[in-house]
Amino acid sequence: MCKHKLLNCGIISVVDTNCVTDCEHSESTQHLFLECDTFAKIWQQVRFWIGVSGVDHYSLRDHFVQFTNCLGASRARRSFLQLLWLLFVWCLASMEWVHRLFDNFHTPNVELIEKVKFHSYWWLKANNATFVFGCQQWWSDPLACLGIDWLSIFVIVWLKLCF
């Protein structure tokens, strides 16, 4: 992420460009979000929370497209998944990466997924006056809170597979 910029400005040395998770790989955006064992596992946890399955792509663009379309083509569904994807990137990039790099503080993955849930809940509450659900409902079944039913998702997936 920013380490290559810090290297180019002469702020850090080449040996300091390893991933902030100490996985011994050179840090890049691609590595951090999709390849690093520490952070890539969180995508699986986000998908588990919302109740969808999928695989991670090796390109951020493809990952974004696949993730934001995994519940079908409805605008509301895509918007919700875009929010989750961007919140995850924001939580990781602006909070966790900085803490690990400058404060030597490591947030456990379970807390990172909780941050995504928390920020998505409060974003929806602040931007949607009709969102009346509480935290417990949001944590346990976000799709039901958004009025997304599993039958329509199943039909969409089935039709894609059959035709």
C-alpha positions as CSV (number, residue, x, y, z in Angstrom):
1,M,0.0,0.0,0.0
2,C,1.9,3.1,1.2
3,K,5.2,1.3,1.9
4,H,6.3,1.6,-1.7
5,K,5.6,5.3,-1.6
6,L,7.5,5.6,1.7
7,L,10.4,3.7,0.0
8,N,10.4,6.0,-3.0
9,C,10.5,9.0,-0.7
10,G,13.5,7.5,1.2
11,I,11.6,7.2,4.5
12,I,12.1,3.4,4.8
13,S,14.6,1.0,3.4
14,V,14.0,-2.0,1.0
15,V,14.1,-4.4,3.9
16,D,11.1,-2.6,5.5
17,T,8.8,-3.2,2.6
18,N,7.7,-6.6,3.8
19,C,4.0,-7.0,4.6
20,V,2.8,-5.5,8.0
21,T,1.7,-9.0,9.0
22,D,5.3,-10.3,9.1
23,C,4.5,-12.9,6.6
24,E,7.8,-12.3,4.8
25,H,6.2,-11.3,1.5
26,S,6.7,-7.9,-0.2
27,E,3.8,-5.8,0.6
28,S,1.5,-4.7,-2.2
29,T,-2.2,-3.9,-2.4
30,Q,-2.8,-7.2,-4.2
31,H,-0.9,-9.2,-1.6
32,L,-2.4,-7.4,1.4
33,F,-6.0,-7.8,0.4
34,L,-6.1,-11.1,-1.4
35,E,-2.9,-13.1,-0.8
36,C,-1.8,-12.4,2.7
37,D,-2.9,-15.3,5.0
38,T,-3.8,-12.9,7.8
39,F,-6.1,-10.6,5.9
40,A,-7.4,-12.8,3.1
41,K,-9.1,-15.0,5.6
42,I,-11.3,-12.2,6.6
43,W,-13.0,-12.2,3.2
44,Q,-14.2,-15.8,4.0
45,Q,-15.6,-14.6,7.3
46,V,-17.4,-11.7,5.7
47,R,-19.0,-14.1,3.2
48,F,-19.9,-16.5,6.0
49,W,-21.6,-13.7,7.9
50,I,-23.8,-12.7,5.0
51,G,-24.3,-16.3,4.0
52,V,-22.8,-16.6,0.6
53,S,-19.9,-18.7,-0.7
54,G,-17.3,-17.8,-3.3
55,V,-13.6,-17.8,-4.1
56,D,-11.2,-15.0,-4.0
57,H,-9.8,-13.8,-7.3
58,Y,-6.2,-12.8,-7.8
59,S,-7.1,-9.3,-9.1
60,L,-8.7,-6.7,-6.9
61,R,-11.0,-5.5,-9.7
62,D,-12.2,-9.1,-10.4
63,H,-12.6,-9.7,-6.6
64,F,-14.7,-6.5,-6.3
65,V,-17.0,-7.5,-9.2
66,Q,-17.4,-11.1,-8.0
67,F,-18.1,-10.1,-4.4
68,T,-20.5,-7.3,-5.2
69,N,-22.5,-9.5,-7.6
70,C,-22.7,-12.7,-5.5
71,L,-26.3,-12.0,-4.4
72,G,-27.7,-11.3,-7.8
73,A,-28.0,-8.2,-10.0
74,S,-30.4,-6.2,-7.8
75,R,-29.2,-2.6,-7.3
76,A,-29.9,-2.8,-3.5
77,R,-27.9,-6.0,-3.1
78,R,-25.0,-4.7,-5.1
79,S,-25.0,-1.5,-3.1
80,F,-25.0,-3.4,0.2
81,L,-22.1,-5.6,-1.0
82,Q,-20.2,-2.6,-2.3
83,L,-20.6,-1.0,1.1
84,L,-19.2,-4.1,2.8
85,W,-16.3,-4.4,0.4
86,L,-15.3,-0.8,0.8
87,L,-15.7,-0.9,4.6
88,F,-13.5,-3.9,4.8
89,V,-10.8,-2.2,2.7
90,W,-11.2,1.0,4.7
91,C,-11.0,-0.9,8.1
92,L,-7.9,-2.7,6.9
93,A,-6.2,0.1,5.0
94,S,-6.9,3.2,7.2
95,M,-7.0,1.6,10.6
96,E,-5.3,-1.8,10.9
97,W,-2.4,-1.1,8.5
98,V,-1.5,2.1,10.2
99,H,-1.8,0.5,13.7
100,R,0.5,-2.4,12.6
101,L,3.0,-0.2,10.8
102,F,3.3,2.7,13.3
103,D,2.0,1.4,16.6
104,N,3.0,-2.2,16.4
105,F,-0.5,-3.1,17.4
106,H,-2.3,-6.1,15.9
107,T,-6.1,-6.3,16.0
108,P,-7.3,-10.0,16.0
109,N,-9.1,-10.9,12.8
110,V,-12.3,-11.6,14.7
111,E,-12.3,-7.9,15.8
112,L,-11.7,-6.7,12.3
113,I,-14.8,-8.5,11.1
114,E,-16.7,-7.0,14.0
115,K,-15.5,-3.5,12.9
116,V,-16.9,-4.2,9.4
117,K,-20.2,-5.3,11.0
118,F,-20.3,-2.3,13.3
119,H,-19.4,0.3,10.7
120,S,-21.9,-1.1,8.1
121,Y,-24.6,-1.1,10.8
122,W,-24.0,2.5,11.8
123,W,-23.6,3.6,8.2
124,L,-27.0,2.1,7.3
125,K,-28.6,3.6,10.5
126,A,-27.2,7.1,9.6
127,N,-28.2,7.0,5.9
128,N,-31.5,5.2,6.0
129,A,-34.3,6.6,8.2
130,T,-36.3,3.4,7.7
131,F,-33.6,1.1,9.0
132,V,-35.1,0.1,12.3
133,F,-33.2,-3.1,13.2
134,G,-30.9,-3.4,16.2
135,C,-27.3,-4.6,16.4
136,Q,-28.3,-8.1,17.4
137,Q,-30.5,-8.6,14.3
138,W,-27.9,-7.0,12.1
139,W,-25.1,-9.3,13.5
140,S,-27.2,-12.5,13.1
141,D,-28.9,-11.9,9.7
142,P,-28.0,-8.8,7.7
143,L,-29.8,-10.0,4.6
144,A,-33.1,-10.3,6.4
145,C,-32.6,-6.8,7.8
146,L,-32.2,-5.6,4.2
147,G,-35.3,-7.4,3.0
148,I,-33.2,-9.8,0.9
149,D,-34.9,-13.2,0.9
150,W,-33.0,-16.5,0.2
151,L,-35.6,-17.9,-2.1
152,S,-35.1,-15.2,-4.7
153,I,-31.3,-15.6,-4.4
154,F,-31.6,-19.4,-4.8
155,V,-33.8,-18.9,-7.9
156,I,-31.3,-16.4,-9.5
157,V,-28.3,-18.8,-8.8
158,W,-30.3,-21.8,-10.1
159,L,-31.2,-20.0,-13.3
160,K,-27.6,-18.9,-13.9
161,L,-26.5,-22.5,-13.5
162,C,-29.1,-24.0,-15.7
163,F,-29.1,-21.6,-18.6
